[in-house]
Amino acid sequence: MKIAEEKTAKFEALDKIGWDFAEALTNNATNAMHPYPAKFIPQIPRNFIRQLSDKGDTVYDPFLGSGTTAVEANILGRDAIGNDVNELAVLISKVKTTPIPNKKFLLIDDLLHKIYIRIDLLYSGGKKDIKKPDIMNLNMWFEDFVIDELAIIKEEVEKLNDQDLINFCYVSLSGVIINVSKQDSDTRYVRVQKTINYFDTYNKFSKRINKLRKIIASSNEFIKNGKSVFKVADTRIGNIFEENSADLSVTSPPYPNAYDYHLYHKYRLFWLGMNPHKLRRSEIGAHADYSKKNGPNEFDFMKDMEKCLLNTANILKRNGYLVFVIGDSILKGRNIKNNEILKQAALNTDFNFVTEYSRNLKSNRKSFNPKIGNIKTEKILIFKNLK
């Protein structure tokens, strides 16, 4: 159902958009800096930010993920705020929205040289002055020489005196950790045999860090058009940002039973000094919970979303719009319409449902959990804050 008074020129423009974006490029600016499952394409937040906010406004993402909404907001001259329970998500988002002057990147060449010298000395029989991290079952998931190389890289990165560069290097390091581990992939937490040789970890890190600095260098002029502030926080808990501090909110919430971020990012988090166990306790919709015989169901998800909506309404200004992008879930063999759950959750909040769009996903898109169903379509819901 559409609310007649909302059929303004802005919504007429949105109605004309083909939301499939089947041929669109999705790796513009800094959006391709780090692998992150189930992230939405930049064209979606871009169009809503253009139509439903003005330059100088603030855009809020209550489920920050890899920062796609924030990047698009900054490019379009808006400030961005956002939060996520995943520390890695917040770090990635910070790096993707932080301009770094080219002269700072000159320190990267010196960093890579120091790392290479230490690793070469290690393999030449030199002193093994490496402080290995105290991580459970580390040797089950990494070869000993990979652990040494990762530890050396992290030690040298931590010696940098610039926090923006340290964050940048951490994201670069995070991007190669799964590749040099025995974990199958970003979406499969199983051990497999891989062929990894001496210096492979260094070479992959060096290649990635050089790739990412080119991305940042080419994106500096765009992302500096707005400022961003991010926090590690759970949207179900209030007082994350000041009341009435955002003009628009665009987000993609977690799908119940779809993914285990704490599990698949586990060793990235460990290596970067983050806490996957804390993430496990606060993650909404985790497959590990919803797949249990007596685990949570769609009504529990609705309660979680209601809490998130209540807190988002406080951060969003009156008459501000909230845009959700979400697909269906499979719970114990039943197809769950998450868009309808969000509409029900909104009934006990200040949000009023305005309209909804559908989009078809690419047929060759890999499902991040084939056992629970391959999502073919998504819904885009728009709510208005009437507090």
C-alpha positions as CSV (number, residue, x, y, z in Angstrom):
1,M,0.0,0.0,0.0
2,K,1.3,3.5,-0.9
3,I,0.5,6.6,1.0
4,A,-0.9,9.1,-1.6
5,E,0.7,12.2,-0.1
6,E,4.2,10.7,-0.5
7,K,3.8,10.7,-4.3
8,T,6.0,13.7,-4.7
9,A,8.5,14.3,-7.6
10,K,11.2,12.6,-5.6
11,F,9.2,9.4,-5.4
12,E,8.1,9.7,-9.1
13,A,11.8,9.7,-10.0
14,L,12.4,6.7,-7.8
15,D,9.5,4.8,-9.4
16,K,11.1,5.1,-12.8
17,I,14.4,3.4,-11.7
18,G,15.1,-0.2,-12.7
19,W,16.3,-1.5,-9.4
20,D,17.9,-4.7,-10.8
21,F,21.0,-2.8,-12.0
22,A,21.9,-6.0,-13.9
23,E,24.8,-4.5,-15.9
24,A,25.9,-1.9,-13.4
25,L,29.5,-1.8,-12.1
26,T,29.6,-2.2,-8.3
27,N,33.3,-1.6,-7.6
28,N,33.4,2.2,-7.9
29,A,35.5,4.4,-5.6
30,T,36.5,2.4,-2.5
31,N,33.7,-0.1,-2.6
32,A,35.9,-3.0,-3.7
33,M,38.5,-2.6,-1.0
34,H,37.7,-5.7,1.1
35,P,35.6,-8.8,0.7
36,Y,32.4,-8.7,2.7
37,P,29.5,-11.1,2.1
38,A,26.0,-10.1,1.4
39,K,26.8,-6.4,0.9
40,F,24.4,-4.4,-1.3
41,I,25.3,-2.6,-4.5
42,P,26.2,1.1,-4.3
43,Q,23.6,2.1,-6.9
44,I,20.8,1.5,-4.3
45,P,22.0,3.9,-1.6
46,R,23.2,6.3,-4.3
47,N,19.8,6.8,-5.8
48,F,18.0,7.2,-2.4
49,I,20.6,9.6,-1.1
50,R,20.2,11.7,-4.2
51,Q,16.5,11.8,-4.1
52,L,15.7,11.9,-0.4
53,S,18.5,14.1,1.1
54,D,20.3,17.3,0.3
55,K,24.0,18.2,0.2
56,G,25.3,18.8,3.7
57,D,22.8,16.4,5.2
58,T,23.8,13.4,7.4
59,V,23.0,9.8,6.4
60,Y,22.8,7.1,9.0
61,D,23.4,3.4,8.5
62,P,22.4,1.3,11.6
63,F,23.8,-1.9,10.1
64,L,27.0,-0.5,8.7
65,G,28.5,-3.6,7.1
66,S,31.3,-2.7,4.7
67,G,30.3,1.0,4.6
68,T,28.6,1.2,1.2
69,T,26.0,3.7,2.3
70,A,28.6,5.9,3.9
71,V,30.9,5.9,0.9
72,E,28.0,6.9,-1.4
73,A,26.9,9.6,1.1
74,N,30.4,11.1,1.2
75,I,30.8,11.1,-2.6
76,L,27.5,13.0,-2.9
77,G,28.5,15.6,-0.4
78,R,26.7,14.3,2.7
79,D,28.1,13.4,6.1
80,A,27.7,9.8,7.3
81,I,27.2,8.1,10.7
82,G,26.9,4.5,11.3
83,N,27.4,1.6,13.7
84,D,27.8,-2.2,13.6
85,V,28.5,-4.9,16.2
86,N,31.3,-6.2,14.0
87,E,34.6,-4.4,14.8
88,L,36.0,-5.4,11.4
89,A,33.0,-3.8,9.6
90,V,33.7,-0.5,11.4
91,L,37.4,-0.6,10.5
92,I,36.7,-1.3,6.9
93,S,34.2,1.5,6.7
94,K,36.6,4.0,8.4
95,V,39.3,3.1,5.8
96,K,36.9,3.4,2.9
97,T,35.8,6.9,3.9
98,T,39.2,8.3,5.0
99,P,41.2,10.2,2.4
100,I,45.0,9.6,2.7
101,P,47.4,12.1,1.0
102,N,49.7,10.5,-1.5
103,K,52.8,11.7,0.4
104,K,51.8,9.5,3.4
105,F,51.8,6.5,1.1
106,L,55.6,6.9,0.7
107,L,55.9,5.3,4.1
108,I,54.3,2.2,2.7
109,D,57.4,1.5,0.5
110,D,59.6,1.7,3.5
111,L,57.2,-0.6,5.5
112,L,57.2,-3.3,2.8
113,H,61.0,-3.2,2.6
114,K,61.4,-3.7,6.4
115,I,58.9,-6.6,6.3
116,Y,60.7,-8.2,3.5
117,I,64.1,-7.9,5.2
118,R,62.8,-9.5,8.4
119,I,61.2,-12.4,6.6
120,D,64.2,-13.0,4.4
121,L,66.5,-12.9,7.5
122,L,64.1,-15.4,9.1
123,Y,64.4,-17.9,6.2
124,S,68.2,-17.4,6.1
125,G,68.6,-18.7,9.6
126,G,68.5,-15.4,11.4
127,K,67.2,-14.7,14.8
128,K,63.5,-15.6,15.2
129,D,62.5,-12.6,17.3
130,I,58.8,-13.0,16.5
131,K,56.0,-12.6,19.0
132,K,53.2,-15.0,17.9
133,P,49.7,-14.1,18.9
134,D,48.0,-16.2,21.6
135,I,45.1,-17.5,19.4
136,M,43.4,-20.8,20.1
137,N,44.0,-23.5,17.4
138,L,46.1,-21.2,15.3
139,N,48.3,-24.0,14.1
140,M,45.2,-25.9,12.9
141,W,44.3,-23.1,10.5
142,F,47.7,-21.7,9.4
143,E,51.1,-23.2,8.5
144,D,53.9,-22.2,10.9
145,F,55.7,-20.1,8.3
146,V,52.5,-18.3,7.5
147,I,52.0,-17.5,11.2
148,D,55.6,-16.1,11.2
149,E,55.0,-13.9,8.2
150,L,51.7,-12.6,9.4
151,A,53.2,-11.8,12.8
152,I,56.1,-9.9,11.3
153,I,53.7,-7.9,9.1
154,K,51.5,-7.0,12.0
155,E,54.5,-6.0,14.2
156,E,55.9,-3.7,11.6
157,V,52.5,-2.1,10.8
158,E,52.0,-1.4,14.5
159,K,55.3,0.6,14.5
160,L,53.8,3.2,12.2
161,N,53.0,6.6,13.9
162,D,49.9,7.4,11.8
163,Q,46.6,5.8,12.8
164,D,45.0,6.2,9.4
165,L,47.9,4.3,7.8
166,I,47.7,1.6,10.5
167,N,44.0,1.2,9.8
168,F,44.7,1.1,6.0
169,C,47.4,-1.6,6.5
170,Y,45.1,-3.6,8.8
171,V,42.4,-3.7,6.1
172,S,45.0,-4.7,3.6
173,L,46.2,-7.5,5.9
174,S,42.7,-8.6,6.7
175,G,42.0,-9.0,3.0
176,V,44.7,-11.7,2.6
177,I,44.3,-13.7,5.9
178,I,41.6,-16.1,4.6
179,N,43.7,-16.7,1.4
180,V,46.8,-17.8,3.3
181,S,44.8,-19.8,5.9
182,K,43.3,-23.3,5.6
183,Q,39.8,-21.9,5.7
184,D,38.1,-22.7,2.4
185,S,36.6,-19.2,1.8
186,D,34.9,-16.2,3.2
187,T,31.6,-18.1,3.3
188,R,32.8,-21.6,4.2
189,Y,34.3,-22.2,7.6
190,V,35.9,-25.6,6.8
191,R,39.5,-26.6,6.6
192,V,40.9,-27.5,3.3
193,Q,44.4,-28.2,2.0
194,K,46.0,-25.3,0.2
195,T,49.3,-24.9,-1.6
196,I,51.0,-22.0,0.2
197,N,54.7,-21.3,-0.1
198,Y,57.3,-19.3,1.7
199,F,56.9,-15.5,1.0
200,D,53.4,-16.1,-0.3
201,T,51.9,-14.2,2.6
202,Y,54.2,-11.3,2.1
203,N,53.7,-11.2,-1.6
204,K,49.9,-11.3,-1.3
205,F,50.0,-8.5,1.3
206,S,52.4,-6.4,-0.8
207,K,50.2,-6.8,-3.9
208,R,47.1,-6.0,-2.0
209,I,48.4,-3.0,-0.2
210,N,49.7,-1.5,-3.5
211,K,46.3,-2.2,-5.1
212,L,44.4,-0.5,-2.2
213,R,46.6,2.6,-2.1
214,K,45.8,3.1,-5.8
215,I,42.1,2.8,-5.0
216,I,42.4,5.4,-2.2
217,A,44.6,7.7,-4.3
218,S,42.0,7.7,-7.1
219,S,39.1,8.1,-4.6
220,N,40.5,10.9,-2.4
221,E,38.8,13.7,-4.3
222,F,35.4,12.0,-4.0
223,I,35.3,10.7,-0.4
224,K,36.5,14.0,1.0
225,N,33.2,15.6,0.1
226,G,31.7,14.4,3.4
227,K,32.8,13.4,6.9
228,S,32.1,10.1,8.6
229,V,31.8,8.9,12.2
230,F,31.4,5.2,13.0
231,K,30.9,3.3,16.2
232,V,31.0,-0.4,17.3
233,A,27.5,-0.6,18.7
234,D,24.3,-2.7,18.7
235,T,21.4,-0.8,17.1
236,R,19.1,-2.6,19.6
237,I,20.7,-0.5,22.4
238,G,19.9,3.2,22.5
239,N,22.0,6.4,22.7
240,I,24.5,5.5,20.0
241,F,24.2,8.9,18.3
242,E,22.5,12.1,19.3
243,E,18.8,12.4,18.8
244,N,17.7,14.1,15.5
245,S,21.3,13.9,14.1
246,A,20.4,12.2,10.8
247,D,18.3,13.4,7.8
248,L,18.1,10.0,6.1
249,S,18.8,6.3,6.9
250,V,19.7,3.7,4.2
251,T,20.7,0.2,5.3
252,S,20.5,-3.5,4.7
253,P,19.9,-5.4,7.9
254,P,21.0,-9.0,8.7
255,Y,18.8,-11.8,7.4
256,P,17.8,-14.4,10.0
257,N,19.5,-17.7,9.4
258,A,21.6,-16.5,6.5
259,Y,25.1,-15.9,7.8
260,D,27.6,-16.2,10.6
261,Y,29.8,-13.1,10.5
262,H,31.5,-14.1,13.7
263,L,32.5,-17.4,12.3
264,Y,33.7,-16.6,8.8
265,H,35.6,-13.5,10.0
266,K,36.9,-15.3,13.1
267,Y,40.6,-15.4,12.3
268,R,40.6,-12.0,10.7
269,L,39.2,-10.6,14.0
270,F,41.7,-12.6,16.1
271,W,44.7,-11.4,14.0
272,L,43.6,-7.8,14.2
273,G,43.2,-8.0,18.0
274,M,39.4,-8.0,17.8
275,N,36.9,-10.2,19.7
276,P,34.9,-12.7,17.6
277,H,33.3,-14.1,20.8
278,K,31.8,-10.7,21.6
279,L,30.5,-10.5,18.1
280,R,29.0,-14.0,18.4
281,R,27.0,-12.9,21.4
282,S,25.6,-9.8,19.8
283,E,25.1,-10.8,16.2
284,I,21.5,-10.6,14.9
285,G,20.2,-13.4,12.7
286,A,23.2,-15.7,13.1
287,H,22.7,-19.1,11.3
288,A,24.3,-20.8,14.3
289,D,21.4,-19.6,16.4
290,Y,18.5,-19.9,14.0
291,S,19.4,-23.3,12.8
292,K,19.1,-24.8,16.3
293,K,16.0,-27.0,17.0
294,N,14.8,-24.7,19.7
295,G,16.5,-21.6,18.4
296,P,15.0,-18.2,17.7
297,N,12.3,-17.8,15.0
298,E,10.9,-15.0,12.9
299,F,9.1,-13.5,15.8
300,D,12.4,-13.1,17.7
301,F,13.8,-11.4,14.6
302,M,10.7,-9.1,14.6
303,K,11.4,-8.1,18.2
304,D,15.0,-7.4,17.4
305,M,14.0,-5.3,14.4
306,E,11.4,-3.4,16.5
307,K,14.1,-2.4,19.0
308,C,16.4,-1.3,16.1
309,L,13.6,0.7,14.5
310,L,12.8,2.5,17.8
311,N,16.4,3.6,18.3
312,T,16.8,4.6,14.6
313,A,13.6,6.7,14.9
314,N,15.3,8.7,17.7
315,I,18.5,9.3,15.7
316,L,16.5,10.2,12.5
317,K,14.8,13.6,12.3
318,R,11.1,13.9,12.1
319,N,9.8,13.3,8.5
320,G,13.2,11.7,7.6
321,Y,13.1,8.5,5.5
322,L,14.4,5.0,6.4
323,V,15.2,2.7,3.5
324,F,15.6,-1.0,4.0
325,V,17.0,-3.5,1.5
326,I,16.2,-7.1,2.5
327,G,15.4,-10.5,1.0
328,D,13.7,-13.7,2.2
329,S,15.0,-16.3,4.6
330,I,14.5,-20.0,5.0
331,L,13.7,-21.1,8.6
332,K,13.4,-24.8,9.2
333,G,12.1,-25.3,5.6
334,R,9.7,-22.4,5.7
335,N,10.1,-19.3,3.4
336,I,10.1,-16.2,5.6
337,K,9.1,-12.8,4.0
338,N,11.4,-10.5,5.9
339,N,9.9,-7.4,4.2
340,E,6.6,-8.3,5.9
341,I,8.3,-8.8,9.2
342,L,9.8,-5.3,9.0
343,K,6.4,-3.8,8.2
344,Q,5.0,-5.6,11.3
345,A,7.9,-4.5,13.5
346,A,7.3,-0.9,12.4
347,L,3.7,-0.8,13.6
348,N,4.9,-0.3,17.2
349,T,7.2,2.5,16.3
350,D,7.0,6.0,14.8
351,F,7.8,4.7,11.3
352,N,5.0,4.7,8.8
353,F,5.4,2.5,5.7
354,V,5.4,4.5,2.5
355,T,6.2,2.2,-0.5
356,E,8.2,-0.8,-1.7
357,Y,10.2,-1.8,-4.7
358,S,11.3,-5.2,-5.9
359,R,14.6,-6.1,-7.5
360,N,15.8,-9.3,-9.2
361,L,19.3,-10.5,-8.3
362,K,21.7,-11.8,-10.9
363,S,21.0,-15.5,-11.7
364,N,24.7,-16.3,-11.4
365,R,25.0,-14.8,-8.0
366,K,26.5,-17.2,-5.5
367,S,24.3,-18.0,-2.5
368,F,26.2,-17.4,0.7
369,N,24.4,-20.4,2.3
370,P,22.9,-22.7,-0.4
371,K,21.5,-25.0,2.3
372,I,19.0,-22.4,3.4
373,G,18.0,-21.2,0.0
374,N,19.4,-19.1,-2.8
375,I,17.8,-15.6,-2.7
376,K,16.5,-14.6,-6.1
377,T,14.8,-11.3,-5.3
378,E,15.1,-8.5,-2.7
379,K,12.6,-5.9,-1.5
380,I,13.4,-2.2,-0.9
381,L,11.1,-0.7,1.7
382,I,10.7,3.0,2.5
383,F,9.4,4.2,5.9
384,K,8.8,7.8,7.1
385,N,9.6,8.9,10.6
386,L,6.5,10.5,12.2
387,K,7.8,10.9,15.7
